[in-house]
């Protein structure tokens, strides 16, 4: 299962999540949310820059298990 981490950055609840909540949603291999509501919400965010939802990305490199 592939997931994407989101954070509610607006001042109103969205789809049962409160402002400030961080959570994961399931996505397909291309990173598209499987839940239609989140798919539409992220598409709106991309088009209109509402500022209600942010995709959280990790800035730390992934550990590969290989040293040196």
C-alpha positions in Angstrom: 0.0 0.0 0.0 1.4 3.4 -1.0 0.4 6.4 1.0 0.6 10.2 0.9 0.9 12.3 4.1 -1.4 15.3 4.3 -2.0 18.2 6.7 -5.1 20.3 7.1 -3.6 23.9 6.9 -6.9 25.8 6.6 -9.0 27.0 9.5 -12.0 24.7 8.8 -12.4 21.0 9.1 -12.3 19.0 5.8 -13.7 15.4 5.4 -13.8 14.8 9.1 -10.2 16.1 9.7 -9.6 19.1 12.0 -7.3 22.0 11.3 -3.7 21.0 12.1 -4.4 17.2 11.7 -1.7 15.2 9.9 -2.7 11.9 8.4 -2.1 9.4 5.6 -4.3 8.5 2.7 -3.9 5.6 0.3 -2.7 6.4 -3.3 -2.1 4.4 -6.4 1.3 3.8 -8.0 1.1 7.3 -9.7 0.4 9.1 -6.4 -3.3 9.7 -7.1 -5.6 9.3 -4.0 -7.9 6.3 -4.1 -10.6 8.2 -2.2 -12.5 10.4 -4.6 -13.1 13.1 -2.0 -9.4 13.6 -1.4 -8.6 13.3 -5.1 -11.0 16.2 -5.8 -9.7 18.2 -2.8 -6.1 17.9 -3.9 -7.0 18.7 -7.5 -8.8 21.9 -6.3 -5.8 22.8 -4.1 -3.5 22.4 -7.1 -5.7 24.5 -9.4 -6.8 27.2 -7.1 -4.1 27.4 -4.4 -6.8 27.5 -1.6 -4.3 26.8 1.2 -6.6 24.3 3.0 -4.5 21.1 2.5 -0.8 20.5 2.3 1.1 17.4 1.2 3.8 16.7 3.7 7.1 15.6 2.2 10.1 14.3 4.1 13.3 16.3 3.7 15.4 13.5 5.3 17.0 11.0 2.9 15.7 7.4 3.0 18.1 4.9 4.6 19.0 2.2 2.2 20.7 -0.1 4.6 24.0 0.1 2.8 26.9 1.9 4.6 29.9 3.6 3.0 
